[in-house]
Amino acid sequence: MVQSLTSNLEFSVDEDTGINVIKVVDNETGDVIRQIPSKEVLAIAQSLSQLQGLMVREQA
């Protein structure tokens, strides 16, 4: 028995961090079922990048 797939994989690169992102998206609704890494992890990575930039500017 073959089941039709109701979800799609989407691959992209986060513009702010440059991290590769994989999303499982429902074909019918367009809703994101799962995202790797999560939005929270991307936000943390962006915050750390900004913090690192501040530290470099202070040392220069």
C-alpha distance matrix in Angstrom:
0.0 3.8 6.6 10.0 12.8 15.5 18.1 20.2 22.5 26.1 28.8 32.5 35.9 37.8 41.1 43.4 42.4 40.7 37.8 34.3 32.0 28.2 26.6 23.1 23.3 21.4 20.7 21.5 24.7 25.9 26.6 26.7 24.4 25.9 28.7 29.9 32.8 33.4 36.0 38.4 38.3 39.0 41.9 43.3 43.1 44.9 47.6 48.2 48.6 51.1 53.0 53.2 54.6 57.3 58.3 58.8 60.9 63.1 63.7 64.7
3.8 0.0 3.8 6.6 9.4 12.4 14.8 16.7 19.1 22.6 25.3 29.0 32.5 34.5 37.7 40.1 39.2 37.5 34.7 31.1 28.8 25.0 23.4 20.0 20.1 18.3 17.4 18.6 21.8 22.7 23.6 23.8 21.8 23.3 25.8 27.1 30.1 30.8 33.2 35.8 35.7 36.1 39.1 40.7 40.3 42.0 44.8 45.5 45.7 48.2 50.1 50.3 51.6 54.3 55.4 55.8 57.8 60.1 60.8 61.7
6.6 3.8 0.0 3.8 6.4 8.9 11.7 14.0 16.7 20.2 23.3 26.8 30.3 32.0 35.2 37.5 36.8 35.3 32.6 29.1 26.4 22.7 20.7 17.1 16.9 14.8 14.2 15.1 18.2 19.3 20.1 20.4 18.4 20.2 23.0 24.6 27.6 27.9 30.2 32.8 33.0 33.4 36.2 37.9 37.8 39.3 42.0 42.9 43.2 45.5 47.5 48.0 49.2 51.8 53.0 53.5 55.4 57.7 58.6 59.5
10.0 6.6 3.8 0.0 3.8 6.3 9.2 11.3 14.4 17.6 20.8 24.3 27.9 29.7 32.6 35.1 34.7 33.1 30.6 27.2 24.5 20.8 18.6 15.2 14.4 12.3 11.0 12.1 15.5 16.3 17.6 18.2 16.8 18.8 21.4 23.3 26.2 26.5 28.5 31.4 31.6 31.7 34.4 36.4 36.2 37.4 40.2 41.3 41.4 43.6 45.8 46.2 47.2 49.8 51.3 51.7 53.4 55.8 56.8 57.5
12.8 9.4 6.4 3.8 0.0 3.8 5.6 7.7 10.8 14.1 17.3 20.7 24.3 26.0 29.0 31.4 31.0 29.5 26.9 23.5 20.7 17.0 14.9 11.4 10.9 9.3 8.5 10.5 13.4 13.6 14.7 14.8 13.4 15.3 17.6 19.5 22.5 22.8 24.8 27.7 27.9 27.9 30.7 32.7 32.4 33.6 36.5 37.6 37.6 39.8 42.0 42.5 43.5 46.1 47.5 47.9 49.7 52.1 53.1 53.8
15.5 12.4 8.9 6.3 3.8 0.0 3.8 7.1 10.6 13.4 17.0 20.0 23.5 24.7 27.7 29.9 29.8 28.7 26.2 23.1 19.9 16.4 13.6 10.0 8.6 6.0 5.5 7.1 9.7 10.3 11.3 12.0 11.0 13.5 16.1 18.6 21.5 21.2 22.8 25.8 26.4 26.4 28.8 31.1 31.1 32.1 34.8 36.2 36.3 38.2 40.5 41.3 42.2 44.6 46.3 46.8 48.4 50.7 51.9 52.7
18.1 14.8 11.7 9.2 5.6 3.8 0.0 3.8 7.0 9.8 13.4 16.3 19.8 21.0 24.1 26.3 26.1 24.9 22.5 19.3 16.1 12.7 9.8 6.4 5.3 4.3 5.0 8.0 9.6 8.9 9.5 9.3 8.4 10.4 12.6 15.1 17.9 17.8 19.5 22.6 23.0 22.8 25.4 27.6 27.5 28.5 31.3 32.6 32.6 34.6 36.9 37.6 38.5 41.0 42.6 43.1 44.7 47.0 48.2 49.0
20.2 16.7 14.0 11.3 7.7 7.1 3.8 0.0 3.8 6.5 10.0 13.1 16.7 18.4 21.3 23.9 23.6 22.1 19.8 16.5 13.6 10.3 8.0 5.6 5.1 6.4 6.3 10.0 11.3 9.3 10.4 9.5 9.7 10.7 11.8 13.8 16.5 17.0 18.6 21.9 21.9 21.2 24.1 26.3 25.7 26.6 29.7 30.9 30.6 32.6 35.1 35.5 36.2 38.9 40.5 40.8 42.4 44.9 45.9 46.5
22.5 19.1 16.7 14.4 10.8 10.6 7.0 3.8 0.0 3.8 6.7 10.1 13.6 15.5 18.6 21.1 20.5 18.8 16.4 12.9 10.3 6.8 5.7 4.8 6.3 9.1 9.8 13.4 14.0 11.4 11.8 9.8 10.1 9.7 9.7 10.9 13.6 14.8 16.5 19.7 19.2 18.5 21.6 23.7 22.7 23.8 27.0 27.8 27.4 29.8 32.2 32.3 33.1 35.9 37.4 37.5 39.3 41.8 42.7 43.2
26.1 22.6 20.2 17.6 14.1 13.4 9.8 6.5 3.8 0.0 3.8 6.6 10.3 12.3 15.1 17.9 17.6 15.8 13.9 10.6 8.1 5.7 5.1 6.5 7.3 10.7 11.2 14.7 14.6 11.3 11.9 9.8 11.3 10.6 9.4 10.5 12.7 13.9 14.9 18.4 17.9 16.4 19.5 21.8 20.6 21.2 24.6 25.6 24.9 27.0 29.7 29.8 30.3 33.2 34.8 34.8 36.3 39.0 40.0 40.3
28.8 25.3 23.3 20.8 17.3 17.0 13.4 10.0 6.7 3.8 0.0 3.8 7.2 9.9 12.8 15.6 14.8 12.6 10.8 7.3 5.8 4.8 6.6 9.2 10.7 14.3 15.0 18.4 18.2 14.7 15.0 12.4 13.9 12.2 10.0 9.9 11.5 13.4 14.5 17.8 16.6 14.8 18.2 20.2 18.4 19.1 22.6 23.3 22.2 24.6 27.3 27.0 27.5 30.6 32.1 31.8 33.5 36.2 37.0 37.3
32.5 29.0 26.8 24.3 20.7 20.0 16.3 13.1 10.1 6.6 3.8 0.0 3.8 6.6 9.1 12.1 11.7 9.5 8.5 5.8 5.2 6.6 8.4 11.7 12.8 16.5 17.2 20.4 19.6 15.9 16.0 13.5 15.6 13.8 10.9 10.7 11.3 13.1 13.3 16.5 15.3 12.9 16.0 18.2 16.2 16.3 20.0 20.8 19.3 21.5 24.4 24.2 24.3 27.4 29.1 28.7 30.2 33.1 34.0 34.1
35.9 32.5 30.3 27.9 24.3 23.5 19.8 16.7 13.6 10.3 7.2 3.8 0.0 3.8 6.1 8.9 8.2 5.7 5.5 4.4 5.6 8.6 11.0 14.6 16.0 19.7 20.7 23.8 22.6 18.9 18.6 15.8 17.9 15.7 12.2 11.3 11.0 12.9 12.7 15.5 13.8 10.9 13.9 15.8 13.4 13.3 17.1 17.6 15.9 18.1 21.1 20.6 20.7 23.9 25.5 25.0 26.5 29.4 30.2 30.3
37.8 34.5 32.0 29.7 26.0 24.7 21.0 18.4 15.5 12.3 9.9 6.6 3.8 0.0 3.8 5.7 5.7 5.1 5.4 6.3 6.5 10.0 11.7 15.5 16.6 20.3 21.7 24.3 22.6 18.9 18.2 15.4 17.7 15.5 11.9 11.2 10.2 11.3 10.2 12.7 11.5 8.0 10.5 12.8 10.7 10.0 13.7 14.8 13.2 15.1 18.1 18.2 18.2 21.1 23.0 22.9 24.1 26.9 28.1 28.3
41.1 37.7 35.2 32.6 29.0 27.7 24.1 21.3 18.6 15.1 12.8 9.1 6.1 3.8 0.0 3.8 5.8 5.6 7.9 9.5 10.3 13.7 15.1 18.8 19.5 23.0 24.1 26.6 24.7 21.1 20.6 18.3 20.9 19.0 15.5 15.0 13.8 14.6 12.8 15.0 14.1 10.3 11.8 14.2 11.9 10.1 13.7 15.1 12.8 13.9 17.4 17.5 16.7 19.5 21.8 21.4 22.1 25.2 26.5 26.4
43.4 40.1 37.5 35.1 31.4 29.9 26.3 23.9 21.1 17.9 15.6 12.1 8.9 5.7 3.8 0.0 3.8 6.1 8.3 11.0 11.8 15.5 16.9 20.7 21.5 25.0 26.6 28.9 26.7 23.2 22.1 19.7 22.1 19.9 16.3 15.6 13.7 14.1 12.0 13.3 12.4 8.6 9.2 11.3 9.1 6.6 10.1 11.6 9.3 10.2 13.7 14.0 13.3 16.0 18.4 18.3 19.0 21.8 23.4 23.5
42.4 39.2 36.8 34.7 31.0 29.8 26.1 23.6 20.5 17.6 14.8 11.7 8.2 5.7 5.8 3.8 0.0 3.8 5.4 8.9 10.4 14.2 16.3 20.1 21.6 25.3 27.1 29.6 27.7 24.2 22.9 20.0 21.8 19.1 15.4 13.8 11.7 12.9 11.6 12.5 10.5 7.2 8.8 9.9 6.8 5.8 9.5 9.8 7.7 10.0 12.9 12.6 12.7 15.8 17.4 17.3 18.8 21.5 22.5 22.9
40.7 37.5 35.3 33.1 29.5 28.7 24.9 22.1 18.8 15.8 12.6 9.5 5.7 5.1 5.6 6.1 3.8 0.0 3.8 6.6 9.2 12.8 15.5 19.2 20.9 24.7 26.1 29.0 27.4 23.8 23.0 20.0 21.9 19.2 15.4 13.6 12.1 14.1 13.5 15.0 12.7 9.7 12.1 13.1 9.8 9.5 13.2 13.1 10.8 13.3 16.2 15.2 15.3 18.7 20.0 19.4 21.0 24.0 24.6 24.7
37.8 34.7 32.6 30.6 26.9 26.2 22.5 19.8 16.4 13.9 10.8 8.5 5.5 5.4 7.9 8.3 5.4 3.8 0.0 3.8 6.3 9.9 12.9 16.5 18.7 22.5 24.2 27.2 25.8 22.2 21.1 17.8 19.2 16.1 12.4 10.1 8.6 11.1 11.4 12.9 10.3 7.9 11.2 11.9 8.9 9.9 13.5 13.2 11.9 14.8 17.1 16.4 17.3 20.4 21.5 21.3 23.3 25.9 26.4 27.0
34.3 31.1 29.1 27.2 23.5 23.1 19.3 16.5 12.9 10.6 7.3 5.8 4.4 6.3 9.5 11.0 8.9 6.6 3.8 0.0 3.8 6.8 10.2 13.7 16.0 19.8 21.3 24.5 23.5 20.0 19.2 15.9 17.1 14.2 10.7 8.5 8.2 11.2 12.1 14.3 11.9 10.0 13.6 14.7 12.2 13.3 16.9 16.8 15.7 18.6 20.9 20.2 21.1 24.2 25.3 25.0 27.1 29.7 30.2 30.7
32.0 28.8 26.4 24.5 20.7 19.9 16.1 13.6 10.3 8.1 5.8 5.2 5.6 6.5 10.3 11.8 10.4 9.2 6.3 3.8 0.0 3.8 6.6 10.2 12.4 16.2 18.0 21.1 19.9 16.5 15.5 12.1 13.3 10.6 7.1 5.8 6.2 8.5 9.6 12.4 10.8 9.2 12.8 14.4 12.8 13.9 17.2 17.8 17.2 19.7 22.1 22.0 22.9 25.8 27.1 27.3 29.1 31.6 32.4 33.1
28.2 25.0 22.7 20.8 17.0 16.4 12.7 10.3 6.8 5.7 4.8 6.6 8.6 10.0 13.7 15.5 14.2 12.8 9.9 6.8 3.8 0.0 3.8 6.9 9.6 13.3 15.2 18.4 17.7 14.5 13.6 10.2 10.9 8.3 5.7 5.2 7.3 9.3 11.2 14.2 13.0 12.1 15.6 17.2 16.0 17.3 20.5 21.1 20.8 23.3 25.6 25.6 26.6 29.4 30.7 31.0 32.8 35.2 36.1 36.8
26.6 23.4 20.7 18.6 14.9 13.6 9.8 8.0 5.7 5.1 6.6 8.4 11.0 11.7 15.1 16.9 16.3 15.5 12.9 10.2 6.6 3.8 0.0 3.8 6.0 9.8 11.9 14.9 14.0 11.0 9.9 6.5 7.4 5.8 4.4 6.4 8.8 9.3 10.9 14.2 13.9 13.2 16.2 18.3 17.8 18.8 21.8 22.9 22.8 25.0 27.3 27.8 28.7 31.2 32.8 33.3 34.9 37.2 38.4 39.2
23.1 20.0 17.1 15.2 11.4 10.0 6.4 5.6 4.8 6.5 9.2 11.7 14.6 15.5 18.8 20.7 20.1 19.2 16.5 13.7 10.2 6.9 3.8 0.0 3.8 6.9 9.4 12.3 12.0 9.7 8.6 5.9 5.4 5.2 6.4 8.8 11.5 11.7 13.5 16.6 16.7 16.5 19.3 21.3 21.1 22.3 25.1 26.2 26.4 28.5 30.7 31.3 32.4 34.8 36.3 36.9 38.6 40.8 42.0 42.9
23.3 20.1 16.9 14.4 10.9 8.6 5.3 5.1 6.3 7.3 10.7 12.8 16.0 16.6 19.5 21.5 21.6 20.9 18.7 16.0 12.4 9.6 6.0 3.8 0.0 3.8 6.2 8.9 8.3 5.9 5.6 4.5 5.5 7.3 8.8 11.8 14.3 13.7 14.7 18.1 18.8 18.2 20.6 23.1 23.1 23.7 26.5 28.1 28.1 29.8 32.3 33.1 33.9 36.2 38.0 38.6 40.0 42.3 43.7 44.5
21.4 18.3 14.8 12.3 9.3 6.0 4.3 6.4 9.1 10.7 14.3 16.5 19.7 20.3 23.0 25.0 25.3 24.7 22.5 19.8 16.2 13.3 9.8 6.9 3.8 0.0 3.8 5.6 5.7 5.1 5.4 6.4 6.5 9.6 12.0 15.2 17.6 16.7 17.7 20.8 21.9 21.6 23.6 26.2 26.5 27.1 29.7 31.5 31.7 33.2 35.6 36.7 37.4 39.6 41.5 42.2 43.5 45.8 47.3 48.0
20.7 17.4 14.2 11.0 8.5 5.5 5.0 6.3 9.8 11.2 15.0 17.2 20.7 21.7 24.1 26.6 27.1 26.1 24.2 21.3 18.0 15.2 11.9 9.4 6.2 3.8 0.0 3.8 5.9 5.5 7.9 9.5 10.3 13.1 14.9 17.9 20.4 19.9 20.6 24.0 24.9 24.2 26.3 29.1 29.1 29.4 32.2 34.0 33.9 35.4 38.0 38.9 39.4 41.7 43.8 44.2 45.4 47.9 49.4 49.9
21.5 18.6 15.1 12.1 10.5 7.1 8.0 10.0 13.4 14.7 18.4 20.4 23.8 24.3 26.6 28.9 29.6 29.0 27.2 24.5 21.1 18.4 14.9 12.3 8.9 5.6 3.8 0.0 3.8 6.0 8.2 11.0 11.7 15.1 17.3 20.6 23.0 21.9 22.3 25.6 27.0 26.3 28.1 31.0 31.3 31.5 34.1 36.2 36.2 37.4 40.0 41.2 41.6 43.8 45.9 46.6 47.6 50.0 51.7 52.2
24.7 21.8 18.2 15.5 13.4 9.7 9.6 11.3 14.0 14.6 18.2 19.6 22.6 22.6 24.7 26.7 27.7 27.4 25.8 23.5 19.9 17.7 14.0 12.0 8.3 5.7 5.9 3.8 0.0 3.8 5.4 8.9 10.2 13.7 15.8 19.4 21.4 19.8 19.8 22.9 24.8 24.1 25.4 28.5 29.1 29.1 31.4 33.7 33.9 34.9 37.4 38.9 39.2 41.2 43.5 44.3 45.1 47.4 49.3 49.9
25.9 22.7 19.3 16.3 13.6 10.3 8.9 9.3 11.4 11.3 14.7 15.9 18.9 18.9 21.1 23.2 24.2 23.8 22.2 20.0 16.5 14.5 11.0 9.7 5.9 5.1 5.5 6.0 3.8 0.0 3.8 6.6 9.0 11.9 13.2 16.7 18.6 17.3 17.1 20.5 22.1 21.0 22.6 25.7 26.0 25.9 28.5 30.7 30.6 31.7 34.4 35.7 35.9 38.0 40.3 40.9 41.8 44.2 46.0 46.5
26.6 23.6 20.1 17.6 14.7 11.3 9.5 10.4 11.8 11.9 15.0 16.0 18.6 18.2 20.6 22.1 22.9 23.0 21.1 19.2 15.5 13.6 9.9 8.6 5.6 5.4 7.9 8.2 5.4 3.8 0.0 3.8 6.1 9.2 10.8 14.6 16.4 14.5 14.4 17.6 19.4 18.8 20.2 23.1 23.9 24.0 26.3 28.5 28.8 29.9 32.3 33.8 34.3 36.2 38.4 39.3 40.3 42.4 44.3 45.1
26.7 23.8 20.4 18.2 14.8 12.0 9.3 9.5 9.8 9.8 12.4 13.5 15.8 15.4 18.3 19.7 20.0 20.0 17.8 15.9 12.1 10.2 6.5 5.9 4.5 6.4 9.5 11.0 8.9 6.6 3.8 0.0 3.8 5.7 7.0 10.8 12.6 11.0 11.4 14.6 16.0 15.6 17.4 20.1 20.6 21.1 23.5 25.4 25.8 27.2 29.5 30.8 31.5 33.5 35.5 36.4 37.6 39.7 41.4 42.3
24.4 21.8 18.4 16.8 13.4 11.0 8.4 9.7 10.1 11.3 13.9 15.6 17.9 17.7 20.9 22.1 21.8 21.9 19.2 17.1 13.3 10.9 7.4 5.4 5.5 6.5 10.3 11.7 10.2 9.0 6.1 3.8 0.0 3.8 7.0 10.4 12.6 11.1 12.5 15.2 16.4 16.8 18.7 20.9 21.7 22.7 24.9 26.5 27.3 28.9 30.8 32.1 33.3 35.2 36.9 38.0 39.5 41.4 42.9 44.0
25.9 23.3 20.2 18.8 15.3 13.5 10.4 10.7 9.7 10.6 12.2 13.8 15.7 15.5 19.0 19.9 19.1 19.2 16.1 14.2 10.6 8.3 5.8 5.2 7.3 9.6 13.1 15.1 13.7 11.9 9.2 5.7 3.8 0.0 3.8 6.8 9.0 8.0 10.2 12.6 13.2 13.9 16.2 18.0 18.5 20.0 22.2 23.5 24.3 26.3 28.0 29.0 30.4 32.5 33.9 35.0 36.7 38.6 39.8 41.1
28.7 25.8 23.0 21.4 17.6 16.1 12.6 11.8 9.7 9.4 10.0 10.9 12.2 11.9 15.5 16.3 15.4 15.4 12.4 10.7 7.1 5.7 4.4 6.4 8.8 12.0 14.9 17.3 15.8 13.2 10.8 7.0 7.0 3.8 0.0 3.8 5.8 5.3 7.5 10.3 10.4 10.5 13.2 15.1 15.2 16.6 19.1 20.2 20.8 22.8 24.7 25.6 26.9 29.1 30.5 31.4 33.2 35.1 36.3 37.5
29.9 27.1 24.6 23.3 19.5 18.6 15.1 13.8 10.9 10.5 9.9 10.7 11.3 11.2 15.0 15.6 13.8 13.6 10.1 8.5 5.8 5.2 6.4 8.8 11.8 15.2 17.9 20.6 19.4 16.7 14.6 10.8 10.4 6.8 3.8 0.0 3.0 5.1 8.2 10.2 8.9 9.4 12.7 13.8 13.3 15.4 17.9 18.4 18.9 21.5 23.1 23.5 25.1 27.5 28.5 29.3 31.4 33.3 34.2 35.5
32.8 30.1 27.6 26.2 22.5 21.5 17.9 16.5 13.6 12.7 11.5 11.3 11.0 10.2 13.8 13.7 11.7 12.1 8.6 8.2 6.2 7.3 8.8 11.5 14.3 17.6 20.4 23.0 21.4 18.6 16.4 12.6 12.6 9.0 5.8 3.0 0.0 3.8 6.7 8.1 6.1 6.8 10.2 10.8 10.4 12.6 15.0 15.4 16.1 18.7 20.2 20.6 22.4 24.7 25.6 26.6 28.7 30.5 31.4 32.8
33.4 30.8 27.9 26.5 22.8 21.2 17.8 17.0 14.8 13.9 13.4 13.1 12.9 11.3 14.6 14.1 12.9 14.1 11.1 11.2 8.5 9.3 9.3 11.7 13.7 16.7 19.9 21.9 19.8 17.3 14.5 11.0 11.1 8.0 5.3 5.1 3.8 0.0 3.8 5.3 5.3 6.5 8.8 10.1 10.8 12.6 14.5 15.6 16.8 18.7 20.2 21.3 22.9 24.8 26.1 27.4 29.2 30.8 32.1 33.6
36.0 33.2 30.2 28.5 24.8 22.8 19.5 18.6 16.5 14.9 14.5 13.3 12.7 10.2 12.8 12.0 11.6 13.5 11.4 12.1 9.6 11.2 10.9 13.5 14.7 17.7 20.6 22.3 19.8 17.1 14.4 11.4 12.5 10.2 7.5 8.2 6.7 3.8 0.0 3.8 5.5 5.1 6.2 8.7 9.9 10.6 12.4 14.3 15.3 16.6 18.4 20.0 21.2 22.8 24.5 26.0 27.3 29.0 30.7 32.0
38.4 35.8 32.8 31.4 27.7 25.8 22.6 21.9 19.7 18.4 17.8 16.5 15.5 12.7 15.0 13.3 12.5 15.0 12.9 14.3 12.4 14.2 14.2 16.6 18.1 20.8 24.0 25.6 22.9 20.5 17.6 14.6 15.2 12.6 10.3 10.2 8.1 5.3 3.8 0.0 3.8 5.4 5.1 6.3 8.6 9.9 10.6 12.4 14.2 15.4 16.5 18.4 20.0 21.2 22.7 24.5 26.0 27.2 28.9 30.7
38.3 35.7 33.0 31.6 27.9 26.4 23.0 21.9 19.2 17.9 16.6 15.3 13.8 11.5 14.1 12.4 10.5 12.7 10.3 11.9 10.8 13.0 13.9 16.7 18.8 21.9 24.9 27.0 24.8 22.1 19.4 16.0 16.4 13.2 10.4 8.9 6.1 5.3 5.5 3.8 0.0 3.8 5.4 5.1 6.2 8.6 9.9 10.6 12.3 14.3 15.2 16.4 18.4 20.1 21.1 22.7 24.6 25.9 27.2 28.9
39.0 36.1 33.4 31.7 27.9 26.4 22.8 21.2 18.5 16.4 14.8 12.9 10.9 8.0 10.3 8.6 7.2 9.7 7.9 10.0 9.2 12.1 13.2 16.5 18.2 21.6 24.2 26.3 24.1 21.0 18.8 15.6 16.8 13.9 10.5 9.4 6.8 6.5 5.1 5.4 3.8 0.0 3.8 5.4 5.1 6.2 8.6 9.9 10.5 12.4 14.2 15.3 16.6 18.6 20.1 21.2 22.8 24.6 26.0 27.3
41.9 39.1 36.2 34.4 30.7 28.8 25.4 24.1 21.6 19.5 18.2 16.0 13.9 10.5 11.8 9.2 8.8 12.1 11.2 13.6 12.8 15.6 16.2 19.3 20.6 23.6 26.3 28.1 25.4 22.6 20.2 17.4 18.7 16.2 13.2 12.7 10.2 8.8 6.2 5.1 5.4 3.8 0.0 3.8 5.4 5.1 6.2 8.7 9.9 10.6 12.3 14.2 15.4 16.7 18.5 20.2 21.4 22.9 24.7 26.2
43.3 40.7 37.9 36.4 32.7 31.1 27.6 26.3 23.7 21.8 20.2 18.2 15.8 12.8 14.2 11.3 9.9 13.1 11.9 14.7 14.4 17.2 18.3 21.3 23.1 26.2 29.1 31.0 28.5 25.7 23.1 20.1 20.9 18.0 15.1 13.8 10.8 10.1 8.7 6.3 5.1 5.4 3.8 0.0 3.8 5.4 5.1 6.1 8.5 9.9 10.4 12.2 14.2 15.4 16.5 18.4 20.1 21.2 22.8 24.6
43.1 40.3 37.8 36.2 32.4 31.1 27.5 25.7 22.7 20.6 18.4 16.2 13.4 10.7 11.9 9.1 6.8 9.8 8.9 12.2 12.8 16.0 17.8 21.1 23.1 26.5 29.1 31.3 29.1 26.0 23.9 20.6 21.7 18.5 15.2 13.3 10.4 10.8 9.9 8.6 6.2 5.1 5.4 3.8 0.0 3.8 5.5 5.2 6.2 8.7 9.8 10.5 12.4 14.4 15.4 16.6 18.6 20.2 21.3 22.9
44.9 42.0 39.3 37.4 33.6 32.1 28.5 26.6 23.8 21.2 19.1 16.3 13.3 10.0 10.1 6.6 5.8 9.5 9.9 13.3 13.9 17.3 18.8 22.3 23.7 27.1 29.4 31.5 29.1 25.9 24.0 21.1 22.7 20.0 16.6 15.4 12.6 12.6 10.6 9.9 8.6 6.2 5.1 5.4 3.8 0.0 3.8 5.5 5.1 6.3 8.6 9.9 10.6 12.6 14.4 15.5 16.8 18.7 20.3 21.5
47.6 44.8 42.0 40.2 36.5 34.8 31.3 29.7 27.0 24.6 22.6 20.0 17.1 13.7 13.7 10.1 9.5 13.2 13.5 16.9 17.2 20.5 21.8 25.1 26.5 29.7 32.2 34.1 31.4 28.5 26.3 23.5 24.9 22.2 19.1 17.9 15.0 14.5 12.4 10.6 9.9 8.6 6.2 5.1 5.5 3.8 0.0 3.8 5.4 5.1 6.1 8.6 9.8 10.7 12.5 14.4 15.5 16.7 18.7 20.3
48.2 45.5 42.9 41.3 37.6 36.2 32.6 30.9 27.8 25.6 23.3 20.8 17.6 14.8 15.1 11.6 9.8 13.1 13.2 16.8 17.8 21.1 22.9 26.2 28.1 31.5 34.0 36.2 33.7 30.7 28.5 25.4 26.5 23.5 20.2 18.4 15.4 15.6 14.3 12.4 10.6 9.9 8.7 6.1 5.2 5.5 3.8 0.0 3.8 5.4 5.0 6.1 8.6 9.8 10.5 12.4 14.3 15.4 16.7 18.6
48.6 45.7 43.2 41.4 37.6 36.3 32.6 30.6 27.4 24.9 22.2 19.3 15.9 13.2 12.8 9.3 7.7 10.8 11.9 15.7 17.2 20.8 22.8 26.4 28.1 31.7 33.9 36.2 33.9 30.6 28.8 25.8 27.3 24.3 20.8 18.9 16.1 16.8 15.3 14.2 12.3 10.5 9.9 8.5 6.2 5.1 5.4 3.8 0.0 3.8 5.4 5.1 6.3 8.8 10.0 10.7 12.5 14.5 15.6 16.8
51.1 48.2 45.5 43.6 39.8 38.2 34.6 32.6 29.8 27.0 24.6 21.5 18.1 15.1 13.9 10.2 10.0 13.3 14.8 18.6 19.7 23.3 25.0 28.5 29.8 33.2 35.4 37.4 34.9 31.7 29.9 27.2 28.9 26.3 22.8 21.5 18.7 18.7 16.6 15.4 14.3 12.4 10.6 9.9 8.7 6.3 5.1 5.4 3.8 0.0 3.8 5.4 5.0 6.4 8.8 10.0 10.7 12.6 14.6 15.7
53.0 50.1 47.5 45.8 42.0 40.5 36.9 35.1 32.2 29.7 27.3 24.4 21.1 18.1 17.4 13.7 12.9 16.2 17.1 20.9 22.1 25.6 27.3 30.7 32.3 35.6 38.0 40.0 37.4 34.4 32.3 29.5 30.8 28.0 24.7 23.1 20.2 20.2 18.4 16.5 15.2 14.2 12.3 10.4 9.8 8.6 6.1 5.0 5.4 3.8 0.0 3.8 5.4 5.1 6.3 8.8 10.0 10.8 12.6 14.6
53.2 50.3 48.0 46.2 42.5 41.3 37.6 35.5 32.3 29.8 27.0 24.2 20.6 18.2 17.5 14.0 12.6 15.2 16.4 20.2 22.0 25.6 27.8 31.3 33.1 36.7 38.9 41.2 38.9 35.7 33.8 30.8 32.1 29.0 25.6 23.5 20.6 21.3 20.0 18.4 16.4 15.3 14.2 12.2 10.5 9.9 8.6 6.1 5.1 5.4 3.8 0.0 3.8 5.4 5.1 6.3 8.7 10.0 10.8 12.6
54.6 51.6 49.2 47.2 43.5 42.2 38.5 36.2 33.1 30.3 27.5 24.3 20.7 18.2 16.7 13.3 12.7 15.3 17.3 21.1 22.9 26.6 28.7 32.4 33.9 37.4 39.4 41.6 39.2 35.9 34.3 31.5 33.3 30.4 26.9 25.1 22.4 22.9 21.2 20.0 18.4 16.6 15.4 14.2 12.4 10.6 9.8 8.6 6.3 5.0 5.4 3.8 0.0 3.8 5.5 5.2 6.3 8.7 10.1 10.9
57.3 54.3 51.8 49.8 46.1 44.6 41.0 38.9 35.9 33.2 30.6 27.4 23.9 21.1 19.5 16.0 15.8 18.7 20.4 24.2 25.8 29.4 31.2 34.8 36.2 39.6 41.7 43.8 41.2 38.0 36.2 33.5 35.2 32.5 29.1 27.5 24.7 24.8 22.8 21.2 20.1 18.6 16.7 15.4 14.4 12.6 10.7 9.8 8.8 6.4 5.1 5.4 3.8 0.0 3.8 5.5 5.2 6.3 8.8 10.1
58.3 55.4 53.0 51.3 47.5 46.3 42.6 40.5 37.4 34.8 32.1 29.1 25.5 23.0 21.8 18.4 17.4 20.0 21.5 25.3 27.1 30.7 32.8 36.3 38.0 41.5 43.8 45.9 43.5 40.3 38.4 35.5 36.9 33.9 30.5 28.5 25.6 26.1 24.5 22.7 21.1 20.1 18.5 16.5 15.4 14.4 12.5 10.5 10.0 8.8 6.3 5.1 5.5 3.8 0.0 3.8 5.5 5.2 6.3 8.8
58.8 55.8 53.5 51.7 47.9 46.8 43.1 40.8 37.5 34.8 31.8 28.7 25.0 22.9 21.4 18.3 17.3 19.4 21.3 25.0 27.3 31.0 33.3 36.9 38.6 42.2 44.2 46.6 44.3 40.9 39.3 36.4 38.0 35.0 31.4 29.3 26.6 27.4 26.0 24.5 22.7 21.2 20.2 18.4 16.6 15.5 14.4 12.4 10.7 10.0 8.8 6.3 5.2 5.5 3.8 0.0 3.8 5.5 5.2 6.3
60.9 57.8 55.4 53.4 49.7 48.4 44.7 42.4 39.3 36.3 33.5 30.2 26.5 24.1 22.1 19.0 18.8 21.0 23.3 27.1 29.1 32.8 34.9 38.6 40.0 43.5 45.4 47.6 45.1 41.8 40.3 37.6 39.5 36.7 33.2 31.4 28.7 29.2 27.3 26.0 24.6 22.8 21.4 20.1 18.6 16.8 15.5 14.3 12.5 10.7 10.0 8.7 6.3 5.2 5.5 3.8 0.0 3.8 5.5 5.3
63.1 60.1 57.7 55.8 52.1 50.7 47.0 44.9 41.8 39.0 36.2 33.1 29.4 26.9 25.2 21.8 21.5 24.0 25.9 29.7 31.6 35.2 37.2 40.8 42.3 45.8 47.9 50.0 47.4 44.2 42.4 39.7 41.4 38.6 35.1 33.3 30.5 30.8 29.0 27.2 25.9 24.6 22.9 21.2 20.2 18.7 16.7 15.4 14.5 12.6 10.8 10.0 8.7 6.3 5.2 5.5 3.8 0.0 3.8 5.6
63.7 60.8 58.6 56.8 53.1 51.9 48.2 45.9 42.7 40.0 37.0 34.0 30.2 28.1 26.5 23.4 22.5 24.6 26.4 30.2 32.4 36.1 38.4 42.0 43.7 47.3 49.4 51.7 49.3 46.0 44.3 41.4 42.9 39.8 36.3 34.2 31.4 32.1 30.7 28.9 27.2 26.0 24.7 22.8 21.3 20.3 18.7 16.7 15.6 14.6 12.6 10.8 10.1 8.8 6.3 5.2 5.5 3.8 0.0 3.8
64.7 61.7 59.5 57.5 53.8 52.7 49.0 46.5 43.2 40.3 37.3 34.1 30.3 28.3 26.4 23.5 22.9 24.7 27.0 30.7 33.1 36.8 39.2 42.9 44.5 48.0 49.9 52.2 49.9 46.5 45.1 42.3 44.0 41.1 37.5 35.5 32.8 33.6 32.0 30.7 28.9 27.3 26.2 24.6 22.9 21.5 20.3 18.6 16.8 15.7 14.6 12.6 10.9 10.1 8.8 6.3 5.3 5.6 3.8 0.0
